[in-house]
Amino acid sequence: MKIPKPPKAKWRTPEEPEFDSYGRRIRILHPPELKEKLVAQQNGLCHWCKRPFNKIPEGETDLRPSSWMATFEHVEKFAEGGIDGEPNLVAAHGKCNHDRDKPKKSKVRNKDKSDANKSDPAVQR
């Protein structure tokens, strides 16, 4: 029987080890002052879409204020080995941060199952 790993710690201080005892990376809990500094360096604009923070853009379907607030964003993704520090951090809308991680939609249209079954000799009787 496999013994499950305990839940991974979500945050750490910069002084704490980067990896837990199972070799899993743990993010740093950055101070709010750093986010304010990044927003100021970016002239109050999101790193990705270049629109202002805390303002829902005209014509947007996502009307949640939290989607348009500044969040920390790793330019080189943390999950892909990017450092969890200031040289790799920018300010981005919560929505832009989230949408960046969504898989791109395929331009190939899924075939209707009935169309697929027509060409499958095993289905034809």
ABEGO torsion letter per residue (X at the ends): XBBBBBBBBABBBAABBABBAAGBBBBBBBBAAAAAAAAAAAGGBBAAAGBBBGBBBBGBABABAAAABBBBBBABBAAAGBBBBAAABBBBBAAAAAAAABBBBBABBBBBAAAAAAABAAABX
